[in-house]
Amino acid sequence: MKILFFIPLHFIFTLVTLAQPKAFSIDIPENYTKKTNSLYAQIEYIDSRTFNEYLGFTRDGFGNENYRFMVENPSFDIQLKNIMKSIISDDKSGKRTLVFQLRRLYFSELNNRKLNEPRGFCHLRFNLYENKDGRYYPINSVDTIVKIKSLDPTKNLLSVTSSLIFSHIDKSMNTESDTTLFYSKTDIDNIALFEKSSINLYKAGKLKDGIYRNFAEFANQEPVGCIFANIRKDKDLILSFNATDINSGKEIRTDKTEIYAIVVDGVPYIANYECYNPLFKKDGEWQFVNNYTVDRCDFYETWGVVIKNMKRKKQSKFREAFSLNMESELSELNLDDPIPMNIDHLTGEFIPVPENASVYHYFK
């Protein structure tokens, strides 16, 4: 009777937990002293995220197995206006307008039981500008991944992320914008497209053949020139190859850990896990279809896809029926379809396409 009584309670708790999102807010430090000489007195908010339905997810509950979606509450527009009121003092502050452009804010957590090491991540990217008569002059930017390892990473993850955003805004209140460069509103609204316009990887009509050891070489189209031979393929995937340096005539080491991408006969392939996945351009993004576990990606544990023929670990009926659990043990994931991935144009990181940026992808 005790077992039968426990199961529905666990099930009900899981549903309630998933139904109640967790709010993220940018907190103002205690005993904060207002600035009396701030250059900026107003703030403008621009949301440029490709996915903004929610802010990712955190874990809690018994065994850290339950997921709660992160949401902004109140809206970031209201939060930023409240921050400005808390930072500046009305007496000597300037009249300029600070612009906060949010480009990425996504939380994720995993519970690596094998290592007993819960971990939390927050992908954060935003730009700050000064708005002068409709022209946007850059001040600075943040592009980072907050990583927390602890038994309960959620609290520290939210606190560190909040502190990072607040402190950066705070320090920028007395920072002059770069008047030698400005963006129009159209440029700002299409900031990724604007940035890509100066990257050879996105400008080139045909990519240069060769081996690219890192993303910088790939983005600049500066390969190690080579002649490919003995290319072994499995359908569209390249499994292995031999390469000879064009200049020296020597064989090039082809360890995938030292290769970011290759281009063969004008066709690009990204080094991913145990193979090279073909890249294709869609909606201005370089993408690949991930048929194997994701490598070179901080979404690794939360976005991994197993090889279809990999045996799935045997699970108890209790766990299978009542636990919505994403293990870092990738062999426990059971997905029907591969996940399309974007190549981030600034860092080269592998990012799930926006329409797949949902934890529900794992439970369909």
Backbone hydrogen bonds in HBPLUS format (Angstrom, degrees):
<---DONOR---> <-ACCEPTOR-->    atom                        ^
c    i                          cat <-CA-CA->   ^        H-A-AA   ^      H-
h    n   atom  resd res      DA  || num        DHA   H-A  angle D-A-AA Bond
n    s   type  num  typ     dist DA aas  dist angle  dist       angle   num
A0005-PHE N   A0001-MET O   2.92 MM   4  6.06 143.8  2.05 144.1 154.1     1
A0006-PHE N   A0002-LYS O   2.96 MM   4  6.13 144.4  2.09 142.3 151.4     2
A0007-ILE N   A0003-ILE O   3.16 MM   4  6.37 157.9  2.21 156.9 160.3     3
A0010-HIS N   A0006-PHE O   3.00 MM   4  6.23 159.3  2.04 156.6 162.0     4
A0011-PHE N   A0007-ILE O   2.98 MM   4  6.22 158.8  2.02 154.7 161.2     5
A0012-ILE N   A0008-PRO O   2.79 MM   4  5.95 162.7  1.82 151.3 155.7     6
A0013-PHE N   A0009-LEU O   2.86 MM   4  6.00 159.4  1.90 147.4 153.5     7
A0014-THR N   A0010-HIS O   2.99 MM   4  6.17 153.9  2.06 143.5 150.0     8
A0015-LEU N   A0011-PHE O   3.11 MM   4  6.40 162.5  2.14 150.6 154.3     9
A0016-VAL N   A0012-ILE O   2.94 MM   4  6.15 162.4  1.97 153.0 158.1    10
A0017-THR N   A0013-PHE O   2.84 MM   4  5.99 158.2  1.89 147.6 154.0    11
A0018-LEU N   A0014-THR O   2.97 MM   4  6.21 162.7  2.00 151.8 155.8    12
A0019-ALA N   A0015-LEU O   2.95 MM   4  6.05 138.7  2.12 139.7 151.4    13
A0020-GLN N   A0017-THR O   3.31 MM   3  5.45 153.5  2.38 101.9 109.3    14
A0022-LYS N   A0069-PHE O   2.68 MM  47  5.98 154.0  1.74 156.7 165.7    15
A0071-VAL N   A0022-LYS O   2.97 MM  49  6.22 149.7  2.06 150.7 155.3    16
A0024-PHE N   A0071-VAL O   2.80 MM  47  6.02 155.7  1.86 169.1 176.8    17
A0035-LYS N   A0087-ILE O   2.62 MM  52  5.91 162.0  1.65 169.8 173.1    18
A0089-SER N   A0035-LYS O   2.72 MM  54  5.65 121.4  2.06 165.5 170.3    19
A0094-GLY N   A0038-SER O   2.65 MM  56  5.95 164.5  1.67 159.0 164.8    20
A0039-LEU N   A0173-MET O   2.88 MM 134  5.85 162.0  1.91 157.8 162.4    21
A0096-ARG N   A0039-LEU O   3.39 MM  57  6.21 150.1  2.48 152.6 148.3    22
A0041-ALA N   A0096-ARG O   2.99 MM  55  5.85 161.9  2.02 150.3 150.5    23
A0042-GLN N   A0096-ARG O   3.32 MM  54  6.53 154.7  2.38 158.1 158.9    24
A0098-LEU N   A0042-GLN O   2.86 MM  56  6.08 171.6  1.87 149.4 146.5    25
A0044-GLU N   A0098-LEU O   2.72 MM  54  6.19 148.0  1.82 153.5 164.3    26
A0100-PHE N   A0044-GLU O   2.80 MM  56  6.14 165.1  1.82 173.0 178.3    27
A0046-ILE N   A0100-PHE O   2.96 MM  54  6.21 161.7  1.99 154.8 153.8    28
A0102-LEU N   A0046-ILE O   2.92 MM  56  6.32 145.5  2.04 164.1 174.8    29
A0048-SER N   A0102-LEU O   2.80 MM  54  5.74 158.6  1.84 160.7 167.7    30
A0055-LEU N   A0070-MET O   2.74 MM  15  4.86 176.5  1.74 141.0 141.1    31
A0107-PHE N   A0055-LEU O   2.74 MM  52  5.99 169.4  1.75 140.8 143.2    32
A0070-MET N   A0056-GLY O   2.95 MM  14  5.42 166.5  1.97 127.7 129.7    33
A0057-PHE N   A0107-PHE O   3.01 MM  50  5.60 151.0  2.09 120.3 124.3    34
A0058-THR N   A0068-ARG O   2.88 MM  10  5.37 158.7  1.93 152.4 157.7    35
A0068-ARG N   A0058-THR O   2.87 MM  10  5.37 160.3  1.91 148.2 151.6    36
A0060-ASP N   A0066-ASN O   2.89 MM   6  5.31 149.1  1.99 138.6 147.9    37
A0066-ASN N   A0060-ASP O   2.97 MM   6  5.31 152.1  2.04 175.2 166.2    38
A0064-ASN N   A0061-GLY O   2.92 MM   3  5.02 158.1  1.97 128.5 125.4    39
A0079-GLN N   A0075-SER O   2.95 MM   4  6.27 163.8  1.97 153.4 158.7    40
A0080-LEU N   A0076-PHE O   2.83 MM   4  5.91 166.4  1.84 155.0 157.0    41
A0081-LYS N   A0077-ASP O   3.23 MM   4  6.40 155.4  2.29 139.9 146.4    42
A0082-ASN N   A0078-ILE O   2.98 MM   4  6.24 154.4  2.04 151.1 158.2    43
A0083-ILE N   A0079-GLN O   2.93 MM   4  6.21 148.4  2.03 145.9 155.2    44
A0084-MET N   A0080-LEU O   3.03 MM   4  6.32 157.1  2.08 148.3 153.2    45
A0085-LYS N   A0081-LYS O   3.17 MM   4  6.45 155.2  2.23 143.4 149.5    46
A0086-SER N   A0082-ASN O   3.04 MM   4  6.28 140.6  2.20 140.1 150.9    47
A0086-SER N   A0083-ILE O   3.02 MM   3  5.00 122.6  2.36  94.3 109.5    48
A0087-ILE N   A0083-ILE O   2.88 MM   4  6.09 136.3  2.07 148.6 161.2    49
A0088-ILE N   A0084-MET O   3.11 MM   4  6.11 178.2  2.11 156.5 156.5    50
A0131-ASN N   A0097-THR O   3.08 MM  34  5.54 161.6  2.11 148.8 154.7    51
A0099-VAL N   A0129-TYR O   2.80 MM  30  4.90 158.0  1.84 144.9 142.8    52
A0129-TYR N   A0099-VAL O   2.97 MM  30  4.90 153.1  2.05 133.7 141.5    53
A0101-GLN N   A0127-ASN O   2.86 MM  26  5.08 179.5  1.86 161.3 161.1    54
A0127-ASN N   A0101-GLN O   2.92 MM  26  5.08 153.7  1.99 141.4 148.5    55
A0103-ARG N   A0125-ARG O   2.84 MM  22  5.30 157.7  1.89 153.3 154.6    56
A0104-ARG N   A0125-ARG O   3.03 MM  21  4.84 142.0  2.18 144.1 138.5    57
A0125-ARG N   A0104-ARG O   2.88 MM  21  4.84 151.7  1.96 141.4 137.8    58
A0106-TYR N   A0123-HIS O   3.06 MM  17  5.21 148.4  2.17 136.2 145.7    59
A0123-HIS N   A0106-TYR O   2.91 MM  17  5.21 159.4  1.95 148.4 148.5    60
A0108-SER N   A0121-PHE O   2.99 MM  13  5.26 150.2  2.08 143.7 144.8    61
A0121-PHE N   A0108-SER O   2.76 MM  13  5.26 158.2  1.81 166.7 170.0    62
A0110-LEU N   A0119-ARG O   3.05 MM   9  5.62 156.1  2.11 154.7 161.4    63
A0119-ARG N   A0110-LEU O   3.02 MM   9  5.62 165.7  2.04 160.5 164.7    64
A0113-ARG N   A0111-ASN O   2.98 MM   2  5.77 114.0  2.43 114.1  97.3    65
A0116-ASN N   A0112-ASN O   2.75 MM   4  5.64 114.9  2.18 138.1 157.3    66
A0117-GLU N   A0112-ASN O   3.10 MM   5  5.32 157.0  2.15 138.1 143.2    67
A0150-SER N   A0118-PRO O   3.33 MM  32  5.92 152.2  2.41 148.3 156.2    68
A0120-GLY N   A0148-ILE O   2.83 MM  28  5.02 157.9  1.87 146.1 152.5    69
A0148-ILE N   A0120-GLY O   2.89 MM  28  5.02 161.4  1.92 147.6 150.4    70
A0122-CYS N   A0146-VAL O   2.90 MM  24  4.96 136.9  2.09 139.7 145.8    71
A0146-VAL N   A0122-CYS O   2.85 MM  24  4.96 156.5  1.91 149.3 147.9    72
A0124-LEU N   A0144-THR O   2.96 MM  20  5.47 174.0  1.97 164.8 165.4    73
A0144-THR N   A0124-LEU O   2.89 MM  20  5.47 163.3  1.92 162.7 167.7    74
A0126-PHE N   A0142-VAL O   2.91 MM  16  5.42 151.5  1.99 146.4 154.7    75
A0142-VAL N   A0126-PHE O   2.89 MM  16  5.42 161.4  1.92 161.2 166.2    76
A0128-LEU N   A0140-ASN O   2.89 MM  12  5.49 159.4  1.93 171.4 164.5    77
A0139-ILE N   A0128-LEU O   2.84 MM  11  5.43 158.9  1.88 150.8 143.5    78
A0130-GLU N   A0137-TYR O   2.76 MM   7  5.09 145.8  1.87 138.7 150.1    79
A0137-TYR N   A0130-GLU O   2.89 MM   7  5.09 166.0  1.91 150.9 150.6    80
A0132-LYS N   A0135-ARG O   2.87 MM   3  5.21 164.9  1.89 156.5 158.0    81
A0135-ARG N   A0132-LYS O   3.00 MM   3  5.21 158.5  2.05 112.0 119.0    82
A0136-TYR N   A0183-TYR O   2.85 MM  47  4.92 174.7  1.85 153.1 154.1    83
A0183-TYR N   A0136-TYR O   2.79 MM  47  4.92 150.7  1.88 130.8 140.4    84
A0178-ASP N   A0138-PRO O   2.82 MM  40  5.60 166.3  1.84 162.6 165.6    85
A0157-LEU N   A0153-PRO O   2.81 MM   4  5.81 158.9  1.85 161.1 168.4    86
A0158-LEU N   A0154-THR O   2.98 MM   4  6.20 166.8  2.00 160.7 162.3    87
A0159-SER N   A0155-LYS O   2.98 MM   4  6.10 158.6  2.03 147.0 153.8    88
A0160-VAL N   A0156-ASN O   2.83 MM   4  5.89 169.6  1.84 153.5 156.0    89
A0161-THR N   A0157-LEU O   3.09 MM   4  6.12 162.5  2.12 144.1 149.4    90
A0162-SER N   A0158-LEU O   2.93 MM   4  5.99 161.6  1.97 144.8 150.4    91
A0163-SER N   A0159-SER O   2.91 MM   4  6.06 163.7  1.94 149.3 154.1    92
A0164-LEU N   A0160-VAL O   2.90 MM   4  6.04 153.1  1.97 145.9 153.3    93
A0165-ILE N   A0161-THR O   3.09 MM   4  6.34 162.4  2.12 152.1 155.4    94
A0166-PHE N   A0162-SER O   2.97 MM   4  6.17 173.7  1.97 157.1 159.2    95
A0167-SER N   A0163-SER O   2.85 MM   4  5.84 168.5  1.87 149.6 153.6    96
A0168-HIS N   A0164-LEU O   3.16 MM   4  6.13 150.9  2.25 138.4 145.8    97
A0169-ILE N   A0165-ILE O   3.11 MM   4  6.35 159.6  2.15 150.2 155.5    98
A0170-ASP N   A0166-PHE O   2.83 MM   4  6.02 164.0  1.85 155.8 161.2    99
A0171-LYS N   A0167-SER O   2.92 MM   4  6.06 161.5  1.95 145.2 149.1   100
A0172-SER N   A0168-HIS O   3.12 MM   4  6.17 138.7  2.30 135.8 146.5   101
A0172-SER N   A0169-ILE O   3.11 MM   3  5.10 125.9  2.42  94.5 109.0   102
A0173-MET N   A0170-ASP O   3.31 MM   3  5.54 159.2  2.36 104.7 110.8   103
A0175-THR N   A0172-SER O   3.07 MM   3  4.84 169.3  2.08 108.3 108.9   104
A0181-LEU N   A0178-ASP O   3.46 MM   3  6.05 170.2  2.47 113.6 116.2   105
A0188-ILE N   A0184-SER O   3.02 MM   4  6.34 159.4  2.06 151.8 156.8   106
A0189-ASP N   A0185-LYS O   2.92 MM   4  6.10 160.3  1.96 148.5 153.9   107
A0190-ASN N   A0186-THR O   3.10 MM   4  6.21 127.4  2.39 135.9 148.6   108
A0190-ASN N   A0187-ASP O   3.15 MM   3  5.14 136.9  2.35  94.6 106.9   109
A0194-PHE N   A0190-ASN O   2.92 MM   4  6.19 155.8  1.98 155.1 163.1   110
A0195-GLU N   A0191-ILE O   2.93 MM   4  6.17 157.2  1.99 149.1 154.4   111
A0196-LYS N   A0192-ALA O   2.95 MM   4  6.17 156.4  2.00 148.1 154.7   112
A0197-SER N   A0193-LEU O   3.18 MM   4  6.32 134.3  2.40 139.4 149.9   113
A0197-SER N   A0194-PHE O   3.28 MM   3  5.33 135.8  2.48  95.4 107.0   114
A0198-SER N   A0195-GLU O   3.25 MM   3  5.97 167.0  2.27 116.6 120.4   115
A0199-ILE N   A0196-LYS O   3.00 MM   3  5.05 169.3  2.01 111.9 115.0   116
A0202-TYR N   A0199-ILE O   2.97 MM   3  5.66 145.0  2.09 119.7 128.3   117
A0203-LYS N   A0199-ILE O   3.09 MM   4  6.29 133.5  2.32 142.6 155.0   118
A0203-LYS N   A0200-ASN O   3.11 MM   3  4.84 130.0  2.37  90.9 104.9   119
A0204-ALA N   A0200-ASN O   2.86 MM   4  5.58 165.1  1.88 154.6 154.7   120
A0201-LEU N   A0219-ALA O   2.97 MM  18  4.76 135.3  2.17 144.1 144.1   121
A0210-GLY N   A0263-VAL O   3.03 MM  53  5.38 154.8  2.10 138.1 140.7   122
A0263-VAL N   A0210-GLY O   2.97 MM  53  5.38 152.0  2.05 152.1 159.3   123
A0211-ILE N   A0224-VAL O   3.12 MM  13  5.11 162.6  2.15 136.4 138.1   124
A0224-VAL N   A0211-ILE O   2.81 MM  13  5.11 168.4  1.83 149.1 152.5   125
A0212-TYR N   A0261-ALA O   2.85 MM  49  5.16 164.8  1.87 164.1 159.3   126
A0260-TYR N   A0212-TYR O   2.75 MM  48  5.65 157.7  1.80 149.0 156.5   127
A0261-ALA N   A0212-TYR O   3.17 MM  49  5.16 161.8  2.21 139.1 143.0   128
A0218-PHE N   A0214-ASN O   3.23 MM   4  6.54 156.1  2.29 144.1 151.1   129
A0219-ALA N   A0215-PHE O   2.71 MM   4  5.91 165.1  1.73 161.9 165.2   130
A0220-ASN N   A0216-ALA O   2.95 MM   4  6.05 157.4  2.00 147.0 153.1   131
A0221-GLN N   A0217-GLU O   2.88 MM   4  5.71 110.5  2.37 131.9 147.9   132
A0222-GLU N   A0217-GLU O   2.85 MM   5  4.89 165.4  1.87 143.7 148.6   133
A0221-GLN N   A0218-PHE O   3.20 MM   3  4.93 147.0  2.31  93.4 103.2   134
A0246-ILE N   A0225-GLY O   3.11 MM  21  5.65 171.1  2.12 125.7 127.8   135
A0227-ILE N   A0244-THR O   2.85 MM  17  5.16 148.8  1.95 139.6 149.5   136
A0244-THR N   A0227-ILE O   2.99 MM  17  5.16 152.1  2.07 135.3 143.9   137
A0229-ALA N   A0242-ASN O   2.80 MM  13  5.08 150.8  1.89 149.7 148.7   138
A0242-ASN N   A0229-ALA O   2.81 MM  13  5.08 163.1  1.83 162.9 159.4   139
A0232-ARG N   A0240-SER O   2.89 MM   8  5.27 170.8  1.90 148.0 150.6   140
A0239-LEU N   A0232-ARG O   2.73 MM   7  5.52 157.8  1.78 153.9 161.2   141
A0240-SER N   A0232-ARG O   3.43 MM   8  5.27 155.6  2.50 134.5 136.9   142
A0234-ASP N   A0237-LEU O   2.90 MM   3  5.19 155.4  1.96 142.3 149.7   143
A0237-LEU N   A0234-ASP O   3.09 MM   3  5.19 151.2  2.18 131.7 125.7   144
A0238-ILE N   A0276-TYR O   3.12 MM  38  5.01 168.8  2.13 144.0 146.2   145
A0276-TYR N   A0238-ILE O   2.85 MM  38  5.01 142.2  1.99 147.8 158.1   146
A0252-ILE N   A0243-ALA O   2.81 MM   9  5.49 169.6  1.82 148.0 149.9   147
A0245-ASP N   A0250-LYS O   2.79 MM   5  5.43 164.7  1.81 164.2 159.0   148
A0249-GLY N   A0245-ASP O   2.80 MM   4  4.96 140.6  1.95 131.0 141.7   149
A0258-GLU N   A0255-ASP O   2.92 MM   3  5.65 162.4  1.95 123.0 128.9   150
A0259-ILE N   A0256-LYS O   3.23 MM   3  4.94 167.8  2.25 102.1 104.1   151
A0271-ALA N   A0260-TYR O   3.00 MM  11  5.42 173.7  2.00 136.4 136.9   152
A0262-ILE N   A0269-TYR O   2.92 MM   7  5.31 156.9  1.98 148.7 155.8   153
A0269-TYR N   A0262-ILE O   2.74 MM   7  5.31 154.3  1.81 166.6 167.0   154
A0264-VAL N   A0267-VAL O   2.91 MM   3  5.21 154.6  1.98 149.2 144.1   155
A0267-VAL N   A0264-VAL O   2.94 MM   3  5.21 165.4  1.96 115.8 119.1   156
A0279-LEU N   A0268-PRO O   2.90 MM  11  5.49 168.1  1.92 141.9 141.0   157
A0270-ILE N   A0277-ASN O   2.71 MM   7  5.18 156.1  1.77 152.5 152.2   158
A0277-ASN N   A0270-ILE O   2.85 MM   7  5.18 144.4  1.98 155.9 149.9   159
A0272-ASN N   A0275-CYS O   2.94 MM   3  5.67 167.5  1.96 158.1 162.0   160
A0275-CYS N   A0272-ASN O   3.18 MM   3  5.67 156.0  2.24 124.9 132.3   161
A0280-PHE N   A0287-GLN O   2.88 MM   7  5.43 152.5  1.96 148.9 157.5   162
A0287-GLN N   A0280-PHE O   2.81 MM   7  5.43 169.1  1.82 160.3 163.8   163
A0282-LYS N   A0285-GLU O   2.83 MM   3  5.27 159.8  1.87 151.1 156.6   164
A0285-GLU N   A0282-LYS O   2.90 MM   3  5.27 162.9  1.93 116.4 122.2   165
A0343-ILE N   A0286-TRP O   2.87 MM  57  5.60 141.5  2.02 168.9 170.4   166
A0288-PHE N   A0341-MET O   3.02 MM  53  5.48 145.7  2.14 144.7 155.0   167
A0341-MET N   A0288-PHE O   2.86 MM  53  5.48 163.4  1.89 162.4 168.0   168
A0290-ASN N   A0339-ILE O   2.98 MM  49  5.25 163.6  2.01 133.1 135.3   169
A0300-TYR N   A0297-CYS O   3.04 MM   3  5.25 141.6  2.19 112.8 116.0   170
A0302-THR N   A0299-PHE O   2.90 MM   3  5.32 119.5  2.27 111.3 128.0   171
A0303-TRP N   A0299-PHE O   2.69 MM   4  5.47 126.1  1.98 164.3 174.7   172
A0310-MET N   A0307-ILE O   2.95 MM   3  5.43 162.9  1.98 119.7 125.4   173
A0320-GLU N   A0316-SER O   2.92 MM   4  6.09 163.1  1.95 153.9 159.4   174
A0321-ALA N   A0317-LYS O   2.93 MM   4  5.89 151.5  2.02 142.7 149.1   175
A0322-PHE N   A0318-PHE O   2.93 MM   4  5.91 156.3  1.98 150.1 156.5   176
A0323-SER N   A0319-ARG O   3.06 MM   4  5.02 143.4  2.20 134.0 134.8   177
A0332-GLU N   A0329-GLU O   2.96 MM   3  5.90 169.1  1.97 130.1 133.4   178
A0333-LEU N   A0330-LEU O   3.06 MM   3  5.54 161.1  2.10 114.2 119.9   179
A0353-VAL N   A0340-PRO O   3.33 MM  13  6.12 163.1  2.36 144.8 141.5   180
A0342-ASN N   A0351-ILE O   2.66 MM   9  5.12 168.2  1.68 165.3 161.2   181
A0351-ILE N   A0342-ASN O   2.93 MM   9  5.12 166.6  1.95 147.7 152.2   182
A0344-ASP N   A0349-GLU O   2.82 MM   5  5.19 176.5  1.82 160.7 161.9   183
A0348-GLY N   A0344-ASP O   2.77 MM   4  4.74 145.4  1.89 132.7 141.6   184
A0356-ASN N   A0353-VAL O   2.84 MM   3  5.60 159.2  1.88 128.5 135.5   185
A0357-ALA N   A0354-PRO O   3.02 MM   3  5.12 164.7  2.04 110.0 114.8   186
A0358-SER N   A0356-ASN O   2.70 MM   2  5.45 139.5  1.86 106.4  93.8   187
A0361-HIS N   A0358-SER O   3.12 MM   3  5.76 165.9  2.14 114.9 119.4   188
A0362-TYR N   A0359-VAL O   3.15 MM   3  6.05 167.1  2.17 123.2 125.9   189
A0363-PHE N   A0360-TYR O   3.03 MM   3  5.25 157.9  2.08 108.8 115.8   190
